[in-house]
Amino acid sequence: MTSGQHQDPPVKRRHVGLKLLSYLLGFSFIVTLITFGAILLSDYYRGINEYGNSISQIRSGYQQSISYSLWNFDTRQINSQLEGILNFPGVVYVYIESEGSLAHSAGNVLASSDERHSFPLSYQSTGNIYELGELYIDIDYTGLYQELMDKTFEILITQFLKTFSVSVFVLFIVRLLITRRLKVMSDWADSFSLNKLDQPLNLRLHQNEHDELDLVADAINEMREKLKQDVVERQQAQTLLEDTKERLALAIDNAALGFCQYHSHNDRVVCNHHFAKLMGSTQSELEQLSHPMEHLRDLVSGEMAAEQRERFNQLLYGRINRLQACLNLTDFSGQDKWVDTTIQVTRFEENLPAEILICVVDKTKEQQASRQAQELTLSLENKVAKRTEELYEEQQRTKVNIQKLSQQLERQQKNQSNCLQNPFNQLLLQYMNQGNAELLTLTQAYLDIALNGQQDTLDLSQSIKHWMTNKLPLDSIEVDQDLPLSLILEENERLIYFLLDNIILKDPVFPTCERIGLKLSLLGNYASIHISMANHQPLDSQPSAPPAATHLYEYIIGNQMQGEFKRKLTDNQLTIEFSFALIRET
């Protein structure tokens, strides 16, 4: 290696097993510390709770008994009780103060303490409470700390031995199952080359067992076999390519492809038979021409001859490398031809073309067919334009006829509207002549609904139920209803309520009726509402003439709703029935 070449620094190698061991030990150490901290913290709080429970037991078990012994001056019993308190965990010294002086004590007075607890001592006699002194208890956590320390060493040693032994075992397994086989793969890869494709990679420890590394080895061996096959196929392709080149040379000469190659050193061309035929000459004549490229350039004719000759000159002077176009030529025999031409500079010398390759394909028949197609297209376009003008004129005439028909339809609709409006005008004039304020008010209410109301989608059954609930005195009249579950239609709900209010509530029979029946049914394109008012007594005394507004009801239902209104009075029953069309003719 020369001094100018760059040398990579040496790579420091580190065994996978050691890295794995260090990671296992590090992770185990972290987990051990976390677990160890949680255990110690739990044991510490548990010990503190035990000391607190001891103080509670001393308070509950010794406070009254010591007070009783002090009251009786039983020194022996007091000392025995204090010694018993010393048996509780953590208690190092206990004493009793009475009137500011030490009365009794037990334990090591010089021992250090972490906490001190005190209980008042009193005695109740004949209803009086006597304060006898104060009981003090010193607590030392040294025993708890020592227990935690011993447990710490025990846990750390146990965890270290367990982790180390497991890590060593894992390292051994990794060495046996992975590292050694990876070393085999590395040695095989170092010695691998295209000349050793017959040498397989074998990592199997057991013939009947496969793991992931065996799968990798199998994949590498499959890749080796494919690479071996690709090398063989490449060699075969190289041999086939050489044969194809020879056949291609023959195919070019036998195909209808004109081929010519120009050499600047002798200013001559070499061409095949098809090229000479397209130029209207022979091979020998073309190959003997002086300045053949200039002669070929002069053959270019047609509308774009000047531009194409200029590009031809640019290629001859080395300004462009390639010229591709469909040229219009007048060959040496004077025939007009179209050829698809590709001229490519294949080699330069001193910035000038040294070798030029020319390929031509005869497109004369295609161009003639294209011209005929253009002429046919132009003829068709003229016919289409003429037919379009005829259709436009016919469309204008049709539009004028449609306008005339529309005007006739509008006049018919106006006449029909006037026919429908005349009965209402006559009825309104009759009411005005009668001077009946009630009928005029009723007519005004209808006009307000007809002019300001809108048709909406409604459930007629629910609308009738709503009207019955709000308008009929259900506590004094028996109501029989026969309504379908639902009847959806497009209608003005205010008009329905208007008819029910006036046809039923304002009928002369309604104030004395005891039972009323309502039935809603669907008859083809008509919805029918049947109303019956009955009384147990004969209705002879009731007015038999229909209400004065009957003509208004007949007009609304008959003319506007395209239905029918009927009113029939018998001895003890009044029957009213009106129907209206669901789909109305305009």
C-alpha positions in Angstrom: 0.0 0.0 0.0 1.4 3.4 -1.0 1.7 6.3 1.4 -0.9 8.3 -0.5 -3.6 5.7 0.2 -5.8 6.1 3.2 -5.5 3.4 5.8 -8.5 2.8 8.1 -7.7 2.7 11.8 -7.7 -0.7 13.4 -11.1 -1.8 14.7 -11.2 -2.8 18.4 -12.8 -6.2 18.7 -14.9 -7.1 21.6 -16.6 -10.5 22.1 -20.3 -10.6 22.0 -20.4 -12.9 25.1 -18.5 -10.3 27.2 -20.8 -7.5 26.0 -23.9 -9.7 26.8 -22.4 -10.6 30.3 -21.8 -6.9 31.0 -25.3 -6.0 29.9 -26.9 -8.8 32.0 -24.9 -7.8 35.1 -25.6 -4.1 34.6 -29.4 -4.7 34.1 -29.5 -7.2 37.0 -27.6 -4.7 39.3 -30.2 -2.0 38.5 -33.1 -4.3 39.0 -31.5 -5.5 42.3 -31.0 -2.0 43.5 -34.6 -1.1 42.8 -36.0 -4.2 44.4 -33.6 -4.0 47.3 -34.6 -0.3 47.9 -38.3 -1.3 47.9 -37.7 -4.2 50.3 -35.6 -2.1 52.7 -38.1 0.7 52.6 -41.0 -1.7 53.3 -39.1 -3.4 56.2 -38.2 0.0 57.6 -41.8 1.2 57.7 -42.9 -2.2 59.0 -40.3 -1.9 61.9 -41.5 1.7 62.7 -45.1 0.4 62.8 -44.1 -2.4 65.1 -42.4 0.2 67.5 -45.6 2.3 67.3 -47.7 -0.8 68.1 -45.5 -1.5 71.1 -46.1 2.0 72.5 -49.8 1.5 72.0 -49.7 -1.8 73.8 -47.7 -0.2 76.7 -50.2 2.6 77.0 -53.1 0.2 77.0 -51.5 -2.5 79.1 -49.3 -0.7 81.7 -50.7 2.8 82.2 -53.5 1.9 84.6 -51.6 -0.9 86.3 -48.6 1.4 87.0 -50.9 4.1 88.2 -52.5 1.6 90.6 -49.1 0.5 91.9 -48.0 4.1 92.5 -51.2 4.8 94.4 -50.5 1.8 96.6 -46.8 2.5 96.9 -46.1 -1.0 95.6 -42.4 -0.5 94.6 -41.8 -4.2 93.9 -44.7 -4.3 91.5 -43.6 -1.0 89.8 -40.1 -2.4 89.2 -41.5 -5.6 87.8 -43.8 -3.6 85.4 -40.9 -1.4 84.2 -38.8 -4.5 83.5 -41.7 -5.9 81.5 -41.7 -2.7 79.4 -38.0 -3.1 78.7 -38.9 -6.4 76.9 -40.7 -4.5 74.1 -38.6 -4.1 71.0 -36.5 -0.9 70.9 -37.2 0.2 74.5 -33.8 0.9 76.2 -34.8 3.0 79.2 -38.0 3.7 81.1 -38.6 5.9 84.2 -41.3 7.6 86.2 -41.1 11.2 87.4 -43.3 12.4 90.2 -43.5 16.0 91.3 -40.4 16.9 89.2 -38.1 14.1 90.6 -37.2 10.7 89.5 -39.3 8.2 91.3 -38.6 4.8 89.6 -36.5 3.7 86.5 -35.3 0.6 84.7 -32.9 0.0 81.8 -29.7 1.8 80.7 -29.9 5.4 81.5 -26.8 6.1 79.4 -28.1 4.4 76.2 -28.8 6.7 73.3 -32.4 7.1 72.2 -34.1 8.1 68.9 -37.6 8.8 70.3 -39.1 9.5 73.7 -42.7 8.9 74.6 -44.5 9.9 77.8 -47.9 8.9 79.4 -49.5 10.7 82.3 -50.2 8.5 85.4 -53.3 9.3 87.4 -55.7 7.5 89.8 -59.4 8.1 90.4 -60.8 7.6 93.9 -64.1 8.6 95.4 -64.9 10.7 92.3 -61.6 12.6 92.4 -58.7 12.3 90.0 -55.1 12.4 91.4 -52.2 13.1 89.2 -49.4 10.7 90.3 -46.6 11.5 87.8 -45.4 10.9 84.2 -44.1 7.7 82.6 -41.3 8.2 80.0 -40.1 5.6 77.5 -36.9 5.9 75.4 -36.9 4.1 72.1 -33.7 3.2 70.2 -33.7 2.2 66.5 -30.3 0.6 66.6 -31.8 -2.9 66.6 -34.0 -2.0 63.6 -31.0 -0.6 61.7 -28.9 -3.6 62.5 -31.6 -5.9 61.3 -31.9 -3.9 58.0 -28.1 -4.0 57.6 -28.0 -7.8 58.0 -30.8 -8.1 55.5 -29.0 -5.8 53.1 -25.9 -8.0 53.1 -28.0 -11.1 52.7 -30.0 -9.8 49.8 -26.9 -8.4 48.0 -24.9 -11.5 48.3 -27.8 -13.7 47.3 -28.7 -11.6 44.3 -25.1 -11.3 43.2 -24.5 -15.0 43.3 -27.7 -15.7 41.5 -27.2 -13.1 38.8 -23.5 -14.1 38.3 -24.3 -17.8 38.0 -27.2 -17.1 35.6 -25.0 -14.7 33.5 -22.2 -17.3 33.3 -24.7 -19.9 32.3 -26.2 -17.6 29.7 -22.7 -16.7 28.5 -21.9 -20.4 28.1 -25.1 -21.0 26.2 -24.5 -18.0 23.9 -21.0 -19.3 23.3 -22.2 -22.8 22.5 -25.2 -21.8 20.4 -24.4 -18.5 18.8 -20.8 -17.2 19.1 -19.1 -20.3 17.8 -21.4 -20.6 14.9 -21.1 -16.9 14.1 -17.3 -17.5 13.9 -17.9 -20.3 11.4 -20.0 -17.9 9.4 -17.3 -15.3 9.5 -14.6 -17.7 8.4 -16.9 -19.0 5.5 -17.6 -15.4 4.4 -13.9 -14.5 4.4 -13.1 -17.3 2.1 -16.2 -16.9 -0.1 -15.6 -16.0 -3.8 -17.2 -16.8 -7.2 -14.7 -19.5 -7.6 -15.9 -21.3 -4.5 -19.7 -21.4 -5.0 -19.7 -25.2 -4.5 -18.7 -24.9 -0.8 -21.9 -24.7 1.4 -22.2 -23.1 4.8 -23.0 -25.6 7.5 -23.9 -24.5 11.1 -26.1 -27.4 12.3 -25.3 -28.8 15.7 -28.1 -31.4 15.4 -29.4 -32.7 12.1 -33.0 -32.8 13.2 -33.2 -29.4 14.8 -33.3 -26.0 13.2 -33.0 -22.6 14.9 -32.7 -19.0 13.5 -29.0 -19.3 12.7 -29.7 -22.5 10.7 -32.4 -20.6 8.8 -29.9 -17.8 8.1 -27.4 -20.4 6.9 -30.1 -22.0 4.7 -30.9 -18.6 3.2 -27.2 -17.9 2.5 -26.9 -21.3 0.8 -30.0 -20.6 -1.3 -28.4 -17.3 -2.2 -25.2 -19.1 -3.1 -27.1 -21.5 -5.3 -29.0 -18.6 -7.0 -25.7 -16.8 -7.5 -24.1 -19.9 -9.0 -27.1 -20.2 -11.3 -26.8 -16.5 -12.2 -23.2 -17.0 -13.1 -24.0 -19.9 -15.4 -26.9 -17.9 -17.0 -24.6 -14.9 -17.5 -22.0 -17.0 -19.3 -24.8 -18.5 -21.4 -26.2 -15.0 -22.1 -22.7 -13.8 -23.1 -22.4 -16.6 -25.6 -25.9 -16.0 -26.8 -25.1 -12.3 -27.2 -22.2 -13.0 -29.4 -24.3 -15.2 -31.6 -27.1 -12.6 -31.7 -24.6 -10.0 -32.9 -23.8 -12.1 -35.8 -27.4 -12.9 -36.6 -28.3 -9.2 -36.2 -25.8 -8.2 -38.8 -27.5 -10.6 -41.2 -31.0 -9.5 -40.1 -30.2 -5.8 -40.8 -29.1 -6.7 -44.3 -32.2 -8.9 -44.9 -34.7 -6.5 -43.2 -36.3 -3.5 -44.8 -33.9 -1.2 -42.9 -31.6 1.0 -44.8 -28.2 1.1 -43.2 -25.3 3.3 -44.1 -22.0 4.2 -42.4 -19.9 7.2 -43.4 -16.1 7.4 -42.8 -14.5 10.8 -42.9 -10.9 9.6 -43.5 -11.7 8.4 -47.0 -14.9 10.4 -47.5 -16.9 7.3 -48.5 -19.9 5.5 -47.3 -20.7 1.8 -46.8 -24.4 0.9 -47.2 -26.7 -2.1 -47.6 -29.1 -2.9 -50.5 -32.2 -1.3 -48.8 -30.5 2.0 -48.2 -29.3 2.2 -51.9 -32.8 1.3 -53.1 -34.5 4.0 -50.9 -32.0 6.6 -52.4 -32.9 5.5 -55.9 -29.4 4.2 -56.7 -27.2 1.1 -56.2 -24.7 0.2 -53.5 -21.7 0.5 -55.9 -22.8 3.9 -57.1 -23.3 5.3 -53.6 -20.0 3.8 -52.3 -18.2 5.5 -55.3 -19.7 8.9 -54.7 -17.4 11.8 -53.9 -18.6 13.9 -51.0 -21.6 11.5 -50.4 -22.9 13.4 -47.3 -23.4 16.6 -49.4 -25.3 14.6 -52.0 -27.5 13.0 -49.4 -28.2 16.4 -47.9 -29.2 17.8 -51.3 -31.8 15.1 -51.6 -33.9 16.7 -48.8 -36.9 18.5 -50.3 -40.3 19.7 -49.2 -41.6 22.6 -47.1 -39.1 22.1 -44.3 -36.1 21.4 -46.6 -34.2 24.5 -45.6 -34.5 23.9 -41.8 -33.6 20.2 -42.2 -30.6 20.9 -44.4 -29.3 23.4 -41.8 -29.5 20.7 -39.1 -27.8 18.3 -41.4 -24.9 20.8 -41.8 -24.8 21.3 -38.0 -24.3 17.6 -37.6 -21.5 17.5 -40.2 -19.7 20.3 -38.4 -20.0 18.6 -35.0 -22.5 21.0 -33.4 -25.1 18.3 -32.7 -24.6 14.6 -32.2 -27.9 13.3 -33.4 -30.5 14.1 -36.0 -33.9 12.3 -36.1 -36.7 13.3 -38.3 -39.1 12.1 -41.0 -37.5 13.6 -44.2 -39.1 14.3 -47.5 -36.6 13.2 -50.2 -36.4 13.4 -53.9 -34.1 10.4 -54.7 -31.5 10.1 -57.4 -34.2 8.8 -59.8 -36.5 11.8 -59.2 -39.2 10.0 -57.1 -40.7 11.7 -54.1 -40.3 9.6 -50.9 -40.8 9.9 -47.2 -38.2 8.2 -45.0 -37.9 8.0 -41.2 -34.3 8.9 -40.7 -31.9 8.7 -37.7 -28.3 10.1 -38.2 -25.9 9.5 -35.2 -22.3 10.5 -34.8 -20.5 7.5 -33.5 -16.9 8.8 -33.3 -15.2 12.2 -33.2 -11.7 13.3 -34.2 -10.6 16.8 -33.5 -14.1 17.9 -32.6 -15.4 16.8 -36.0 -17.4 13.7 -36.9 -15.1 10.8 -38.0 -17.9 8.2 -38.3 -21.6 8.7 -38.9 -24.3 6.0 -38.8 -27.4 6.5 -40.9 -30.6 4.4 -40.5 -33.6 4.9 -42.7 -37.1 3.3 -42.9 -39.5 3.8 -45.8 -42.6 5.7 -44.7 -43.9 6.7 -48.1 -47.0 4.6 -48.0 -47.8 5.8 -44.5 -47.5 9.4 -45.5 -49.7 8.9 -48.5 -52.3 7.2 -46.3 -52.0 10.1 -43.8 -52.6 12.6 -46.5 -55.7 10.7 -47.7 -56.9 10.5 -44.1 -56.4 14.3 -43.7 -58.4 15.0 -46.8 -61.1 12.6 -45.6 -61.1 14.3 -42.2 -61.5 17.7 -43.8 -64.4 16.5 -45.9 -66.1 15.0 -42.8 -65.5 18.3 -40.9 -67.2 20.2 -43.6 -70.2 17.8 -43.6 -70.4 18.0 -39.8 -70.3 21.8 -39.9 -73.1 21.9 -42.4 -75.2 19.4 -40.4 -74.5 21.4 -37.2 -75.9 24.5 -38.8 -79.0 22.6 -39.9 -79.5 21.2 -36.4 -79.0 24.7 -34.9 -81.7 26.1 -37.2 -84.0 23.2 -36.3 -83.3 23.8 -32.6 -84.3 27.5 -33.0 -87.5 26.5 -34.6 -88.2 24.0 -31.9 -87.5 26.7 -29.2 -90.1 29.1 -30.9 -92.7 26.3 -30.9 -92.0 25.5 -27.2 -92.5 29.2 -26.3 -95.8 29.2 -28.1 -96.9 26.1 -26.3 -95.8 27.5 -23.0 -97.9 30.6 -23.6 -100.9 28.5 -24.5 -100.5 26.5 -21.3 -100.3 29.6 -19.2 -103.5 30.9 -20.7 -105.2 27.6 -20.0 -104.0 27.6 -16.4 -105.3 31.1 -15.9 -108.6 30.1 -17.3 -108.8 27.1 -15.1 -107.8 29.2 -12.0 -110.6 31.7 -12.9 -113.0 28.8 -13.1 -112.0 27.6 -9.6 -112.1 31.1 -8.2 -115.6 32.0 -9.5 -117.5 29.7 -7.1 -115.6 31.2 -4.1 -116.3 34.7 -5.3 -120.0 34.0 -5.7 -120.0 32.4 -2.2 -118.2 35.4 -0.7 -120.7 37.8 -2.5 -123.6 35.8 -1.0 -122.2 36.1 2.5 -121.6 39.8 2.1 -125.2 40.3 0.9 -126.6 38.4 3.8 -124.5 40.6 6.2 -123.7 37.6 8.4 -120.7 38.7 10.4 -120.0 35.2 11.7 -119.8 33.7 8.1 -117.6 36.6 7.0 -115.3 36.1 10.0 -115.1 32.3 9.2 -114.3 33.1 5.5 -111.6 35.5 6.6 -110.1 32.8 8.8 -110.0 30.4 5.9 -108.4 33.0 3.6 -105.7 33.6 6.2 -104.9 29.9 6.3 -105.1 29.4 2.5 -102.8 32.4 1.8 -100.3 32.2 4.7 -100.3 28.4 5.4 -97.9 25.9 3.9 -98.2 22.3 3.2 -95.9 20.1 5.4 -95.4 16.4 5.9 -97.7 15.4 8.7 -99.1 12.3 10.4 -102.9 12.7 10.0 -103.7 10.1 12.7 -101.5 11.9 15.3 -102.9 15.3 14.3 -106.5 14.1 14.8 -105.6 12.6 18.2 -103.9 15.9 19.2 -107.1 17.8 18.2 -109.4 15.4 20.1 -107.2 15.7 23.2 -107.2 19.5 23.2 -110.7 20.3 21.8 -113.2 17.6 22.9 -114.7 17.6 26.4 -113.7 14.0 27.1 -115.2 14.0 30.6 -118.7 14.6 29.3 -118.7 13.0 25.8 -118.0 9.4 25.0 -115.5 9.2 22.2 -115.1 6.2 19.8 -112.0 6.5 17.6 -111.0 4.2 14.8 -107.7 5.6 13.6 -104.8 3.9 11.8 -101.4 3.7 13.5 -100.0 6.3 11.0 -101.1 8.1 7.8 -98.3 10.3 6.4 -99.3 12.9 3.8 -98.5 16.4 2.5 -101.2 18.9 3.8 -101.7 22.2 5.6 -102.2 21.1 9.2 -103.9 24.4 10.1 -106.5 23.7 7.4 -107.2 20.3 8.9 -107.7 21.8 12.4 -109.9 24.6 10.8 -112.2 22.0 9.2 -112.4 19.9 12.4 -113.1 22.9 14.6 -116.0 24.2 12.4 -117.5 21.0 11.0 -117.7 19.3 14.5 -117.6 21.9 17.2 -119.8 24.5 15.5 -122.5 22.1 14.3 -125.9 22.7 16.0 -126.0 19.0 17.1 -122.6 19.0 18.9 -123.7 20.8 22.2 -126.3 18.0 23.0 -124.5 14.9 21.7 -123.5 12.3 24.2 -121.2 10.1 22.0 -119.0 11.1 19.1 -117.2 8.7 16.7 -114.2 9.5 14.6 -112.9 7.1 11.8 -110.0 7.7 9.5 -109.6 5.4 6.4 -107.7 5.4 3.1 -109.7 4.7 -0.1 -107.4 4.6 -3.0 -106.0 8.1 -3.6 -108.4 9.6 -1.0 -108.3 10.0 2.7 -111.8 9.8 4.3 -112.8 11.2 7.8 -116.1 9.8 9.0 -117.7 11.6 12.0 -120.8 10.5 13.9 -122.6 12.3 16.7 -125.2 10.3 18.7 -127.6 10.9 21.5 -129.7 8.5 23.6 -132.7 10.7 23.0 -134.2 11.4 19.5 -132.8 14.5 17.7 -136.1 15.7 16.4 -136.0 18.8 18.5 -132.6 19.7 17.1 -132.4 21.9 14.0 -132.4 19.7 10.9 -131.1 22.3 8.5 -127.4 22.2 7.8 -125.2 25.0 9.2 -125.0 28.2 7.2 -121.2 27.5 6.5 -121.9 24.2 4.8 -121.4 25.8 1.4 -118.0 27.1 2.5 -117.0 23.6 3.7 -118.2 22.1 0.3 -116.1 24.6 -1.6 -112.9 24.0 0.5 -113.2 20.2 0.4 -114.6 19.9 -3.2 -112.7 22.6 -5.1 -109.5 23.1 -3.2 -108.9 19.6 -1.7 -110.6 17.8 -4.7 -112.8 15.8 -2.3 -116.4 15.5 -1.2 -118.4 16.7 1.8 -121.6 14.9 3.1 -123.9 15.6 6.1 -126.8 13.4 7.0 -129.1 13.7 10.1 -131.3 10.9 11.3 -133.5 10.5 14.4 -130.8 10.2 17.0 -127.5 10.4 15.0 -125.7 13.0 12.8 -123.3 11.6 10.2 -120.7 13.8 8.6 -118.1 12.5 6.1 -115.6 14.4 4.0 -112.7 13.1 1.9 -109.9 14.7 0.1 -107.3 13.7 -2.6 -103.8 12.8 -1.5 -102.3 13.5 -4.9 -104.1 16.5 -6.5 -104.2 17.5 -10.1 -102.8 21.0 -10.8 
